[in-house]
Amino acid sequence: MRLHYYADTDSLYVEFRDGPGTETREVSDGLNVDLDAAGNVVGFDIDNASHRLDLSTLEVEALPLRSYRVA
């Protein structure tokens, strides 16, 4: 899983799996979900992320992480 923040558009993309999305569905205003050809969730795109979310902290609980990286 990867989190991508784009300051120029104030959007946050939460990527759950590698590979291209083949369909985008708007779940609600400013929240889109990308699906692959099999209907699996590839990621979520959140518009106006800094106004909708607290982007100052990130907490992870009980995930079976093998590794992590901060860029």
Predicted model as a PDB file, atoms N, CA, C, CB and O in Angstrom, pLDDT in the B-factor column:
MODEL        1                                                                  
ATOM      1  N   MET A   1       0.846  -1.161   0.000  1.00 90.00           N  
ATOM      2  CA  MET A   1       0.000   0.000   0.000  1.00 90.00           C  
ATOM      3  C   MET A   1       0.897   1.231   0.000  1.00 90.00           C  
ATOM      4  CB  MET A   1      -0.965  -0.006   1.214  1.00 90.00           C  
ATOM      5  O   MET A   1       1.916   1.281   0.689  1.00 90.00           O  
ATOM      6  N   ARG A   2       0.496   2.213  -0.781  1.00 92.00           N  
ATOM      7  CA  ARG A   2       1.256   3.457  -0.867  1.00 92.00           C  
ATOM      8  C   ARG A   2       0.306   4.641  -0.746  1.00 92.00           C  
ATOM      9  CB  ARG A   2       2.055   3.530  -2.195  1.00 92.00           C  
ATOM     10  O   ARG A   2      -0.833   4.591  -1.209  1.00 92.00           O  
ATOM     11  N   LEU A   3       0.791   5.696  -0.122  1.00 94.00           N  
ATOM     12  CA  LEU A   3       0.055   6.947  -0.048  1.00 94.00           C  
ATOM     13  C   LEU A   3       0.805   7.967  -0.891  1.00 94.00           C  
ATOM     14  CB  LEU A   3      -0.109   7.435   1.434  1.00 94.00           C  
ATOM     15  O   LEU A   3       2.011   8.150  -0.726  1.00 94.00           O  
ATOM     16  N   HIS A   4       0.097   8.626  -1.786  1.00 95.00           N  
ATOM     17  CA  HIS A   4       0.682   9.651  -2.647  1.00 95.00           C  
ATOM     18  C   HIS A   4      -0.076  10.951  -2.415  1.00 95.00           C  
ATOM     19  CB  HIS A   4       0.634   9.228  -4.158  1.00 95.00           C  
ATOM     20  O   HIS A   4      -1.285  11.014  -2.638  1.00 95.00           O  
ATOM     21  N   TYR A   5       0.628  11.988  -1.968  1.00 96.00           N  
ATOM     22  CA  TYR A   5      -0.005  13.291  -1.806  1.00 96.00           C  
ATOM     23  C   TYR A   5       0.527  14.222  -2.880  1.00 96.00           C  
ATOM     24  CB  TYR A   5       0.251  13.875  -0.387  1.00 96.00           C  
ATOM     25  O   TYR A   5       1.737  14.333  -3.078  1.00 96.00           O  
ATOM     26  N   TYR A   6      -0.386  14.889  -3.571  1.00 97.00           N  
ATOM     27  CA  TYR A   6      -0.043  15.823  -4.640  1.00 97.00           C  
ATOM     28  C   TYR A   6      -0.447  17.225  -4.198  1.00 97.00           C  
ATOM     29  CB  TYR A   6      -0.742  15.433  -5.986  1.00 97.00           C  
ATOM     30  O   TYR A   6      -1.620  17.591  -4.272  1.00 97.00           O  
ATOM     31  N   ALA A   7       0.526  18.005  -3.740  1.00 96.00           N  
ATOM     32  CA  ALA A   7       0.246  19.328  -3.192  1.00 96.00           C  
ATOM     33  C   ALA A   7      -0.354  20.274  -4.224  1.00 96.00           C  
ATOM     34  CB  ALA A   7       1.510  19.928  -2.631  1.00 96.00           C  
ATOM     35  O   ALA A   7      -1.198  21.105  -3.889  1.00 96.00           O  
ATOM     36  N   ASP A   8       0.078  20.152  -5.484  1.00 97.00           N  
ATOM     37  CA  ASP A   8      -0.424  21.074  -6.508  1.00 97.00           C  
ATOM     38  C   ASP A   8      -1.925  20.930  -6.749  1.00 97.00           C  
ATOM     39  CB  ASP A   8       0.318  20.851  -7.809  1.00 97.00           C  
ATOM     40  O   ASP A   8      -2.576  21.890  -7.160  1.00 97.00           O  
ATOM     41  N   THR A   9      -2.476  19.755  -6.500  1.00 97.00           N  
ATOM     42  CA  THR A   9      -3.924  19.547  -6.659  1.00 97.00           C  
ATOM     43  C   THR A   9      -4.609  19.264  -5.328  1.00 97.00           C  
ATOM     44  CB  THR A   9      -4.190  18.396  -7.625  1.00 97.00           C  
ATOM     45  O   THR A   9      -5.826  19.084  -5.283  1.00 97.00           O  
ATOM     46  N   ASP A  10      -3.837  19.224  -4.243  1.00 97.00           N  
ATOM     47  CA  ASP A  10      -4.343  18.893  -2.900  1.00 97.00           C  
ATOM     48  C   ASP A  10      -5.158  17.600  -2.938  1.00 97.00           C  
ATOM     49  CB  ASP A  10      -5.208  20.053  -2.341  1.00 97.00           C  
ATOM     50  O   ASP A  10      -6.279  17.534  -2.434  1.00 97.00           O  
ATOM     51  N   SER A  11      -4.567  16.583  -3.545  1.00 98.00           N  
ATOM     52  CA  SER A  11      -5.254  15.288  -3.596  1.00 98.00           C  
ATOM     53  C   SER A  11      -4.362  14.208  -2.984  1.00 98.00           C  
ATOM     54  CB  SER A  11      -5.632  14.918  -5.062  1.00 98.00           C  
ATOM     55  O   SER A  11      -3.134  14.261  -3.059  1.00 98.00           O  
ATOM     56  N   LEU A  12      -5.024  13.239  -2.383  1.00 98.00           N  
ATOM     57  CA  LEU A  12      -4.344  12.096  -1.781  1.00 98.00           C  
ATOM     58  C   LEU A  12      -4.805  10.848  -2.509  1.00 98.00           C  
ATOM     59  CB  LEU A  12      -4.633  11.994  -0.244  1.00 98.00           C  
ATOM     60  O   LEU A  12      -6.003  10.596  -2.634  1.00 98.00           O  
ATOM     61  N   TYR A  13      -3.841  10.064  -2.993  1.00 97.00           N  
ATOM     62  CA  TYR A  13      -4.164   8.805  -3.642  1.00 97.00           C  
ATOM     63  C   TYR A  13      -3.672   7.677  -2.746  1.00 97.00           C  
ATOM     64  CB  TYR A  13      -3.528   8.716  -5.068  1.00 97.00           C  
ATOM     65  O   TYR A  13      -2.490   7.610  -2.412  1.00 97.00           O  
ATOM     66  N   VAL A  14      -4.576   6.799  -2.363  1.00 96.00           N  
ATOM     67  CA  VAL A  14      -4.248   5.636  -1.555  1.00 96.00           C  
ATOM     68  C   VAL A  14      -4.222   4.445  -2.512  1.00 96.00           C  
ATOM     69  CB  VAL A  14      -5.286   5.424  -0.368  1.00 96.00           C  
ATOM     70  O   VAL A  14      -5.266   3.999  -2.989  1.00 96.00           O  
ATOM     71  N   GLU A  15      -3.033   3.941  -2.785  1.00 96.00           N  
ATOM     72  CA  GLU A  15      -2.839   2.856  -3.750  1.00 96.00           C  
ATOM     73  C   GLU A  15      -2.769   1.527  -2.992  1.00 96.00           C  
ATOM     74  CB  GLU A  15      -1.539   3.084  -4.602  1.00 96.00           C  
ATOM     75  O   GLU A  15      -1.906   1.333  -2.136  1.00 96.00           O  
ATOM     76  N   PHE A  16      -3.682   0.628  -3.318  1.00 95.00           N  
ATOM     77  CA  PHE A  16      -3.745  -0.660  -2.633  1.00 95.00           C  
ATOM     78  C   PHE A  16      -3.011  -1.765  -3.377  1.00 95.00           C  
ATOM     79  CB  PHE A  16      -5.177  -1.059  -2.432  1.00 95.00           C  
ATOM     80  O   PHE A  16      -2.532  -2.718  -2.763  1.00 95.00           O  
ATOM     81  N   ARG A  17      -2.923  -1.643  -4.685  1.00 94.00           N  
ATOM     82  CA  ARG A  17      -2.240  -2.675  -5.468  1.00 94.00           C  
ATOM     83  C   ARG A  17      -1.614  -2.046  -6.698  1.00 94.00           C  
ATOM     84  CB  ARG A  17      -3.217  -3.806  -5.875  1.00 94.00           C  
ATOM     85  O   ARG A  17      -2.092  -1.037  -7.218  1.00 94.00           O  
ATOM     86  N   ASP A  18      -0.528  -2.668  -7.153  1.00 91.00           N  
ATOM     87  CA  ASP A  18       0.117  -2.222  -8.381  1.00 91.00           C  
ATOM     88  C   ASP A  18      -0.760  -2.582  -9.567  1.00 91.00           C  
ATOM     89  CB  ASP A  18       1.524  -2.847  -8.531  1.00 91.00           C  
ATOM     90  O   ASP A  18      -1.559  -3.517  -9.510  1.00 91.00           O  
ATOM     91  N   GLY A  19      -0.598  -1.842 -10.612  1.00 88.00           N  
ATOM     92  CA  GLY A  19      -1.339  -2.134 -11.830  1.00 88.00           C  
ATOM     93  C   GLY A  19      -2.320  -1.029 -12.143  1.00 88.00           C  
ATOM     94  O   GLY A  19      -2.708  -0.244 -11.277  1.00 88.00           O  
ATOM     95  N   PRO A  20      -2.707  -0.989 -13.385  1.00 89.00           N  
ATOM     96  CA  PRO A  20      -3.579   0.097 -13.829  1.00 89.00           C  
ATOM     97  C   PRO A  20      -5.042  -0.115 -13.443  1.00 89.00           C  
ATOM     98  CB  PRO A  20      -3.472   0.253 -15.323  1.00 89.00           C  
ATOM     99  O   PRO A  20      -5.538  -1.241 -13.396  1.00 89.00           O  
ATOM    100  N   GLY A  21      -5.696   0.974 -13.176  1.00 93.00           N  
ATOM    101  CA  GLY A  21      -7.140   0.940 -13.021  1.00 93.00           C  
ATOM    102  C   GLY A  21      -7.772   1.011 -14.404  1.00 93.00           C  
ATOM    103  O   GLY A  21      -7.266   1.700 -15.290  1.00 93.00           O  
ATOM    104  N   THR A  22      -8.856   0.312 -14.584  1.00 96.00           N  
ATOM    105  CA  THR A  22      -9.539   0.351 -15.872  1.00 96.00           C  
ATOM    106  C   THR A  22     -10.875   1.077 -15.786  1.00 96.00           C  
ATOM    107  CB  THR A  22      -9.752  -1.055 -16.390  1.00 96.00           C  
ATOM    108  O   THR A  22     -11.497   1.377 -16.805  1.00 96.00           O  
ATOM    109  N   GLU A  23     -11.308   1.354 -14.561  1.00 97.00           N  
ATOM    110  CA  GLU A  23     -12.570   2.050 -14.360  1.00 97.00           C  
ATOM    111  C   GLU A  23     -12.470   2.897 -13.094  1.00 97.00           C  
ATOM    112  CB  GLU A  23     -13.755   1.045 -14.266  1.00 97.00           C  
ATOM    113  O   GLU A  23     -11.904   2.467 -12.090  1.00 97.00           O  
ATOM    114  N   THR A  24     -13.020   4.092 -13.156  1.00 97.00           N  
ATOM    115  CA  THR A  24     -13.080   4.975 -11.990  1.00 97.00           C  
ATOM    116  C   THR A  24     -14.536   5.244 -11.674  1.00 97.00           C  
ATOM    117  CB  THR A  24     -12.306   6.309 -12.239  1.00 97.00           C  
ATOM    118  O   THR A  24     -15.319   5.609 -12.552  1.00 97.00           O  
ATOM    119  N   ARG A  25     -14.891   5.062 -10.415  1.00 97.00           N  
ATOM    120  CA  ARG A  25     -16.255   5.339  -9.964  1.00 97.00           C  
ATOM    121  C   ARG A  25     -16.223   6.424  -8.909  1.00 97.00           C  
ATOM    122  CB  ARG A  25     -16.933   4.063  -9.411  1.00 97.00           C  
ATOM    123  O   ARG A  25     -15.402   6.389  -7.992  1.00 97.00           O  
ATOM    124  N   GLU A  26     -17.121   7.391  -9.041  1.00 97.00           N  
ATOM    125  CA  GLU A  26     -17.237   8.431  -8.030  1.00 97.00           C  
ATOM    126  C   GLU A  26     -18.130   7.904  -6.910  1.00 97.00           C  
ATOM    127  CB  GLU A  26     -17.809   9.757  -8.638  1.00 97.00           C  
ATOM    128  O   GLU A  26     -19.310   7.628  -7.126  1.00 97.00           O  
ATOM    129  N   VAL A  27     -17.565   7.769  -5.724  1.00 96.00           N  
ATOM    130  CA  VAL A  27     -18.286   7.258  -4.565  1.00 96.00           C  
ATOM    131  C   VAL A  27     -19.104   8.377  -3.941  1.00 96.00           C  
ATOM    132  CB  VAL A  27     -17.311   6.653  -3.530  1.00 96.00           C  
ATOM    133  O   VAL A  27     -20.269   8.189  -3.592  1.00 96.00           O  
ATOM    134  N   SER A  28     -18.487   9.536  -3.805  1.00 96.00           N  
ATOM    135  CA  SER A  28     -19.165  10.744  -3.355  1.00 96.00           C  
ATOM    136  C   SER A  28     -18.389  11.914  -3.942  1.00 96.00           C  
ATOM    137  CB  SER A  28     -19.250  10.826  -1.772  1.00 96.00           C  
ATOM    138  O   SER A  28     -17.350  11.719  -4.573  1.00 96.00           O  
ATOM    139  N   ASP A  29     -18.886  13.124  -3.739  1.00 96.00           N  
ATOM    140  CA  ASP A  29     -18.236  14.293  -4.302  1.00 96.00           C  
ATOM    141  C   ASP A  29     -16.784  14.369  -3.827  1.00 96.00           C  
ATOM    142  CB  ASP A  29     -19.001  15.573  -3.917  1.00 96.00           C  
ATOM    143  O   ASP A  29     -16.526  14.516  -2.632  1.00 96.00           O  
ATOM    144  N   GLY A  30     -15.839  14.268  -4.761  1.00 96.00           N  
ATOM    145  CA  GLY A  30     -14.423  14.358  -4.427  1.00 96.00           C  
ATOM    146  C   GLY A  30     -13.776  13.078  -3.954  1.00 96.00           C  
ATOM    147  O   GLY A  30     -12.617  13.095  -3.539  1.00 96.00           O  
ATOM    148  N   LEU A  31     -14.494  11.962  -4.005  1.00 97.00           N  
ATOM    149  CA  LEU A  31     -13.935  10.667  -3.616  1.00 97.00           C  
ATOM    150  C   LEU A  31     -14.184   9.671  -4.732  1.00 97.00           C  
ATOM    151  CB  LEU A  31     -14.550  10.162  -2.278  1.00 97.00           C  
ATOM    152  O   LEU A  31     -15.327   9.321  -5.027  1.00 97.00           O  
ATOM    153  N   ASN A  32     -13.100   9.218  -5.348  1.00 98.00           N  
ATOM    154  CA  ASN A  32     -13.186   8.281  -6.468  1.00 98.00           C  
ATOM    155  C   ASN A  32     -12.462   6.990  -6.134  1.00 98.00           C  
ATOM    156  CB  ASN A  32     -12.602   8.902  -7.746  1.00 98.00           C  
ATOM    157  O   ASN A  32     -11.449   6.998  -5.435  1.00 98.00           O  
ATOM    158  N   VAL A  33     -12.981   5.893  -6.634  1.00 98.00           N  
ATOM    159  CA  VAL A  33     -12.335   4.594  -6.457  1.00 98.00           C  
ATOM    160  C   VAL A  33     -11.934   4.079  -7.839  1.00 98.00           C  
ATOM    161  CB  VAL A  33     -13.284   3.572  -5.719  1.00 98.00           C  
ATOM    162  O   VAL A  33     -12.731   4.115  -8.777  1.00 98.00           O  
ATOM    163  N   ASP A  34     -10.703   3.604  -7.958  1.00 97.00           N  
ATOM    164  CA  ASP A  34     -10.212   3.003  -9.195  1.00 97.00           C  
ATOM    165  C   ASP A  34     -10.289   1.493  -9.065  1.00 97.00           C  
ATOM    166  CB  ASP A  34      -8.756   3.459  -9.509  1.00 97.00           C  
ATOM    167  O   ASP A  34      -9.885   0.920  -8.053  1.00 97.00           O  
ATOM    168  N   LEU A  35     -10.815   0.856 -10.104  1.00 98.00           N  
ATOM    169  CA  LEU A  35     -10.961  -0.596 -10.147  1.00 98.00           C  
ATOM    170  C   LEU A  35     -10.155  -1.158 -11.302  1.00 98.00           C  
ATOM    171  CB  LEU A  35     -12.442  -0.999 -10.276  1.00 98.00           C  
ATOM    172  O   LEU A  35      -9.986  -0.498 -12.327  1.00 98.00           O  
ATOM    173  N   ASP A  36      -9.653  -2.390 -11.138  1.00 96.00           N  
ATOM    174  CA  ASP A  36      -8.967  -3.044 -12.248  1.00 96.00           C  
ATOM    175  C   ASP A  36      -9.985  -3.801 -13.092  1.00 96.00           C  
ATOM    176  CB  ASP A  36      -7.860  -4.002 -11.732  1.00 96.00           C  
ATOM    177  O   ASP A  36     -11.183  -3.747 -12.813  1.00 96.00           O  
ATOM    178  N   ALA A  37      -9.525  -4.497 -14.111  1.00 95.00           N  
ATOM    179  CA  ALA A  37     -10.422  -5.190 -15.037  1.00 95.00           C  
ATOM    180  C   ALA A  37     -11.254  -6.268 -14.364  1.00 95.00           C  
ATOM    181  CB  ALA A  37      -9.627  -5.801 -16.156  1.00 95.00           C  
ATOM    182  O   ALA A  37     -12.335  -6.604 -14.847  1.00 95.00           O  
ATOM    183  N   ALA A  38     -10.765  -6.822 -13.246  1.00 95.00           N  
ATOM    184  CA  ALA A  38     -11.502  -7.861 -12.524  1.00 95.00           C  
ATOM    185  C   ALA A  38     -12.443  -7.282 -11.467  1.00 95.00           C  
ATOM    186  CB  ALA A  38     -10.528  -8.822 -11.868  1.00 95.00           C  
ATOM    187  O   ALA A  38     -13.147  -8.027 -10.785  1.00 95.00           O  
ATOM    188  N   GLY A  39     -12.455  -5.947 -11.330  1.00 95.00           N  
ATOM    189  CA  GLY A  39     -13.319  -5.317 -10.344  1.00 95.00           C  
ATOM    190  C   GLY A  39     -12.693  -5.139  -8.980  1.00 95.00           C  
ATOM    191  O   GLY A  39     -13.369  -4.731  -8.036  1.00 95.00           O  
ATOM    192  N   ASN A  40     -11.397  -5.440  -8.858  1.00 96.00           N  
ATOM    193  CA  ASN A  40     -10.681  -5.257  -7.591  1.00 96.00           C  
ATOM    194  C   ASN A  40     -10.313  -3.788  -7.397  1.00 96.00           C  
ATOM    195  CB  ASN A  40      -9.408  -6.139  -7.550  1.00 96.00           C  
ATOM    196  O   ASN A  40     -10.025  -3.081  -8.363  1.00 96.00           O  
ATOM    197  N   VAL A  41     -10.325  -3.337  -6.155  1.00 97.00           N  
ATOM    198  CA  VAL A  41      -9.969  -1.953  -5.854  1.00 97.00           C  
ATOM    199  C   VAL A  41      -8.461  -1.771  -6.032  1.00 97.00           C  
ATOM    200  CB  VAL A  41     -10.406  -1.568  -4.409  1.00 97.00           C  
ATOM    201  O   VAL A  41      -7.657  -2.492  -5.441  1.00 97.00           O  
ATOM    202  N   VAL A  42      -8.099  -0.793  -6.857  1.00 97.00           N  
ATOM    203  CA  VAL A  42      -6.703  -0.422  -7.069  1.00 97.00           C  
ATOM    204  C   VAL A  42      -6.332   0.713  -6.121  1.00 97.00           C  
ATOM    205  CB  VAL A  42      -6.456  -0.008  -8.546  1.00 97.00           C  
ATOM    206  O   VAL A  42      -5.245   0.713  -5.542  1.00 97.00           O  
ATOM    207  N   GLY A  43      -7.240   1.689  -5.961  1.00 98.00           N  
ATOM    208  CA  GLY A  43      -6.948   2.804  -5.076  1.00 98.00           C  
ATOM    209  C   GLY A  43      -8.104   3.768  -4.951  1.00 98.00           C  
ATOM    210  O   GLY A  43      -9.113   3.671  -5.650  1.00 98.00           O  
ATOM    211  N   PHE A  44      -7.921   4.712  -4.026  1.00 97.00           N  
ATOM    212  CA  PHE A  44      -8.881   5.786  -3.794  1.00 97.00           C  
ATOM    213  C   PHE A  44      -8.196   7.112  -4.068  1.00 97.00           C  
ATOM    214  CB  PHE A  44      -9.446   5.740  -2.343  1.00 97.00           C  
ATOM    215  O   PHE A  44      -7.031   7.298  -3.716  1.00 97.00           O  
ATOM    216  N   ASP A  45      -8.908   8.026  -4.688  1.00 97.00           N  
ATOM    217  CA  ASP A  45      -8.422   9.378  -4.915  1.00 97.00           C  
ATOM    218  C   ASP A  45      -9.318  10.328  -4.136  1.00 97.00           C  
ATOM    219  CB  ASP A  45      -8.400   9.734  -6.441  1.00 97.00           C  
ATOM    220  O   ASP A  45     -10.536  10.330  -4.315  1.00 97.00           O  
ATOM    221  N   ILE A  46      -8.708  11.139  -3.267  1.00 98.00           N  
ATOM    222  CA  ILE A  46      -9.452  12.055  -2.407  1.00 98.00           C  
ATOM    223  C   ILE A  46      -9.064  13.481  -2.774  1.00 98.00           C  
ATOM    224  CB  ILE A  46      -9.174  11.769  -0.894  1.00 98.00           C  
ATOM    225  O   ILE A  46      -7.920  13.888  -2.570  1.00 98.00           O  
ATOM    226  N   ASP A  47     -10.014  14.242  -3.314  1.00 98.00           N  
ATOM    227  CA  ASP A  47      -9.791  15.641  -3.660  1.00 98.00           C  
ATOM    228  C   ASP A  47      -9.893  16.514  -2.419  1.00 98.00           C  
ATOM    229  CB  ASP A  47     -10.796  16.104  -4.725  1.00 98.00           C  
ATOM    230  O   ASP A  47     -10.576  16.158  -1.458  1.00 98.00           O  
ATOM    231  N   ASN A  48      -9.208  17.670  -2.438  1.00 97.00           N  
ATOM    232  CA  ASN A  48      -9.207  18.604  -1.307  1.00 97.00           C  
ATOM    233  C   ASN A  48      -8.836  17.891  -0.012  1.00 97.00           C  
ATOM    234  CB  ASN A  48     -10.584  19.276  -1.161  1.00 97.00           C  
ATOM    235  O   ASN A  48      -9.453  18.113   1.029  1.00 97.00           O  
ATOM    236  N   ALA A  49      -7.831  17.041  -0.087  1.00 97.00           N  
ATOM    237  CA  ALA A  49      -7.470  16.167   1.020  1.00 97.00           C  
ATOM    238  C   ALA A  49      -7.108  16.923   2.291  1.00 97.00           C  
ATOM    239  CB  ALA A  49      -6.325  15.296   0.617  1.00 97.00           C  
ATOM    240  O   ALA A  49      -7.487  16.499   3.382  1.00 97.00           O  
ATOM    241  N   SER A  50      -6.390  18.023   2.176  1.00 96.00           N  
ATOM    242  CA  SER A  50      -5.964  18.735   3.385  1.00 96.00           C  
ATOM    243  C   SER A  50      -7.142  19.382   4.115  1.00 96.00           C  
ATOM    244  CB  SER A  50      -4.932  19.800   3.029  1.00 96.00           C  
ATOM    245  O   SER A  50      -7.037  19.680   5.304  1.00 96.00           O  
ATOM    246  N   HIS A  51      -8.239  19.598   3.433  1.00 96.00           N  
ATOM    247  CA  HIS A  51      -9.438  20.159   4.066  1.00 96.00           C  
ATOM    248  C   HIS A  51     -10.344  19.069   4.634  1.00 96.00           C  
ATOM    249  CB  HIS A  51     -10.217  21.004   3.061  1.00 96.00           C  
ATOM    250  O   HIS A  51     -11.132  19.323   5.545  1.00 96.00           O  
ATOM    251  N   ARG A  52     -10.232  17.861   4.097  1.00 95.00           N  
ATOM    252  CA  ARG A  52     -11.092  16.753   4.526  1.00 95.00           C  
ATOM    253  C   ARG A  52     -10.442  15.872   5.587  1.00 95.00           C  
ATOM    254  CB  ARG A  52     -11.467  15.905   3.334  1.00 95.00           C  
ATOM    255  O   ARG A  52     -11.132  15.242   6.389  1.00 95.00           O  
ATOM    256  N   LEU A  53      -9.102  15.832   5.587  1.00 94.00           N  
ATOM    257  CA  LEU A  53      -8.364  14.899   6.436  1.00 94.00           C  
ATOM    258  C   LEU A  53      -7.287  15.610   7.233  1.00 94.00           C  
ATOM    259  CB  LEU A  53      -7.742  13.794   5.596  1.00 94.00           C  
ATOM    260  O   LEU A  53      -6.827  16.686   6.849  1.00 94.00           O  
ATOM    261  N   ASP A  54      -6.890  15.011   8.335  1.00 93.00           N  
ATOM    262  CA  ASP A  54      -5.721  15.481   9.087  1.00 93.00           C  
ATOM    263  C   ASP A  54      -4.507  14.773   8.500  1.00 93.00           C  
ATOM    264  CB  ASP A  54      -5.864  15.199  10.647  1.00 93.00           C  
ATOM    265  O   ASP A  54      -4.271  13.597   8.778  1.00 93.00           O  
ATOM    266  N   LEU A  55      -3.751  15.485   7.699  1.00 93.00           N  
ATOM    267  CA  LEU A  55      -2.590  14.902   7.034  1.00 93.00           C  
ATOM    268  C   LEU A  55      -1.303  15.064   7.837  1.00 93.00           C  
ATOM    269  CB  LEU A  55      -2.417  15.525   5.673  1.00 93.00           C  
ATOM    270  O   LEU A  55      -0.223  14.729   7.350  1.00 93.00           O  
ATOM    271  N   SER A  56      -1.409  15.578   9.069  1.00 92.00           N  
ATOM    272  CA  SER A  56      -0.213  15.851   9.852  1.00 92.00           C  
ATOM    273  C   SER A  56       0.343  14.613  10.553  1.00 92.00           C  
ATOM    274  CB  SER A  56      -0.510  16.910  10.869  1.00 92.00           C  
ATOM    275  O   SER A  56       1.505  14.612  10.959  1.00 92.00           O  
ATOM    276  N   THR A  57      -0.460  13.563  10.703  1.00 91.00           N  
ATOM    277  CA  THR A  57       0.023  12.343  11.350  1.00 91.00           C  
ATOM    278  C   THR A  57      -0.464  11.122  10.582  1.00 91.00           C  
ATOM    279  CB  THR A  57      -0.447  12.277  12.821  1.00 91.00           C  
ATOM    280  O   THR A  57      -1.452  11.175   9.850  1.00 91.00           O  
ATOM    281  N   LEU A  58       0.243  10.043  10.767  1.00 85.00           N  
ATOM    282  CA  LEU A  58      -0.138   8.770  10.179  1.00 85.00           C  
ATOM    283  C   LEU A  58       0.059   7.704  11.232  1.00 85.00           C  
ATOM    284  CB  LEU A  58       0.685   8.456   8.892  1.00 85.00           C  
ATOM    285  O   LEU A  58       1.165   7.537  11.747  1.00 85.00           O  
ATOM    286  N   GLU A  59      -0.990   6.985  11.557  1.00 85.00           N  
ATOM    287  CA  GLU A  59      -0.919   5.905  12.538  1.00 85.00           C  
ATOM    288  C   GLU A  59      -1.189   4.580  11.848  1.00 85.00           C  
ATOM    289  CB  GLU A  59      -1.924   6.135  13.692  1.00 85.00           C  
ATOM    290  O   GLU A  59      -2.032   4.478  10.956  1.00 85.00           O  
ATOM    291  N   VAL A  60      -0.463   3.584  12.276  1.00 82.00           N  
ATOM    292  CA  VAL A  60      -0.646   2.234  11.756  1.00 82.00           C  
ATOM    293  C   VAL A  60      -0.794   1.310  12.954  1.00 82.00           C  
ATOM    294  CB  VAL A  60       0.552   1.793  10.830  1.00 82.00           C  
ATOM    295  O   VAL A  60       0.040   1.319  13.859  1.00 82.00           O  
ATOM    296  N   GLU A  61      -1.850   0.519  12.957  1.00 86.00           N  
ATOM    297  CA  GLU A  61      -2.082  -0.406  14.060  1.00 86.00           C  
ATOM    298  C   GLU A  61      -2.246  -1.826  13.535  1.00 86.00           C  
ATOM    299  CB  GLU A  61      -3.321   0.013  14.865  1.00 86.00           C  
ATOM    300  O   GLU A  61      -3.054  -2.083  12.642  1.00 86.00           O  
ATOM    301  N   ALA A  62      -1.492  -2.716  14.085  1.00 85.00           N  
ATOM    302  CA  ALA A  62      -1.638  -4.156  13.885  1.00 85.00           C  
ATOM    303  C   ALA A  62      -1.592  -4.600  12.427  1.00 85.00           C  
ATOM    304  CB  ALA A  62      -2.918  -4.605  14.483  1.00 85.00           C  
ATOM    305  O   ALA A  62      -2.201  -5.610  12.074  1.00 85.00           O  
ATOM    306  N   LEU A  63      -0.887  -3.868  11.577  1.00 83.00           N  
ATOM    307  CA  LEU A  63      -0.685  -4.337  10.211  1.00 83.00           C  
ATOM    308  C   LEU A  63       0.513  -5.280  10.179  1.00 83.00           C  
ATOM    309  CB  LEU A  63      -0.475  -3.145   9.235  1.00 83.00           C  
ATOM    310  O   LEU A  63       1.528  -4.996  10.814  1.00 83.00           O  
ATOM    311  N   PRO A  64       0.420  -6.372   9.470  1.00 87.00           N  
ATOM    312  CA  PRO A  64       1.539  -7.319   9.415  1.00 87.00           C  
ATOM    313  C   PRO A  64       2.609  -6.840   8.429  1.00 87.00           C  
ATOM    314  CB  PRO A  64       1.036  -8.723   9.015  1.00 87.00           C  
ATOM    315  O   PRO A  64       2.855  -7.485   7.410  1.00 87.00           O  
ATOM    316  N   LEU A  65       3.238  -5.716   8.739  1.00 83.00           N  
ATOM    317  CA  LEU A  65       4.227  -5.131   7.843  1.00 83.00           C  
ATOM    318  C   LEU A  65       5.524  -5.932   7.842  1.00 83.00           C  
ATOM    319  CB  LEU A  65       4.507  -3.689   8.239  1.00 83.00           C  
ATOM    320  O   LEU A  65       6.027  -6.330   8.893  1.00 83.00           O  
ATOM    321  N   ARG A  66       6.049  -6.158   6.656  1.00 85.00           N  
ATOM    322  CA  ARG A  66       7.375  -6.742   6.526  1.00 85.00           C  
ATOM    323  C   ARG A  66       8.417  -5.659   6.426  1.00 85.00           C  
ATOM    324  CB  ARG A  66       7.448  -7.658   5.316  1.00 85.00           C  
ATOM    325  O   ARG A  66       9.568  -5.851   6.819  1.00 85.00           O  
ATOM    326  N   SER A  67       8.013  -4.511   5.895  1.00 84.00           N  
ATOM    327  CA  SER A  67       8.915  -3.389   5.796  1.00 84.00           C  
ATOM    328  C   SER A  67       8.108  -2.111   5.657  1.00 84.00           C  
ATOM    329  CB  SER A  67       9.883  -3.561   4.616  1.00 84.00           C  
ATOM    330  O   SER A  67       6.916  -2.136   5.352  1.00 84.00           O  
ATOM    331  N   TYR A  68       8.782  -1.001   5.885  1.00 82.00           N  
ATOM    332  CA  TYR A  68       8.156   0.291   5.639  1.00 82.00           C  
ATOM    333  C   TYR A  68       9.240   1.247   5.193  1.00 82.00           C  
ATOM    334  CB  TYR A  68       7.413   0.826   6.904  1.00 82.00           C  
ATOM    335  O   TYR A  68      10.423   1.044   5.464  1.00 82.00           O  
ATOM    336  N   ARG A  69       8.818   2.289   4.509  1.00 83.00           N  
ATOM    337  CA  ARG A  69       9.769   3.257   3.988  1.00 83.00           C  
ATOM    338  C   ARG A  69       9.140   4.635   4.093  1.00 83.00           C  
ATOM    339  CB  ARG A  69      10.171   2.929   2.518  1.00 83.00           C  
ATOM    340  O   ARG A  69       7.959   4.810   3.796  1.00 83.00           O  
ATOM    341  N   VAL A  70       9.908   5.586   4.505  1.00 82.00           N  
ATOM    342  CA  VAL A  70       9.475   6.967   4.570  1.00 82.00           C  
ATOM    343  C   VAL A  70      10.306   7.740   3.562  1.00 82.00           C  
ATOM    344  CB  VAL A  70       9.620   7.557   6.016  1.00 82.00           C  
ATOM    345  O   VAL A  70      11.536   7.722   3.609  1.00 82.00           O  
ATOM    346  N   ALA A  71       9.624   8.419   2.651  1.00 77.00           N  
ATOM    347  CA  ALA A  71      10.345   9.166   1.618  1.00 77.00           C  
ATOM    348  C   ALA A  71      10.222  10.651   1.833  1.00 77.00           C  
ATOM    349  CB  ALA A  71       9.832   8.804   0.237  1.00 77.00           C  
ATOM    350  O   ALA A  71      10.768  11.435   1.057  1.00 77.00           O  
TER     351      ALA A  71                                                      
ENDMDL                                                                          
END                                                                             
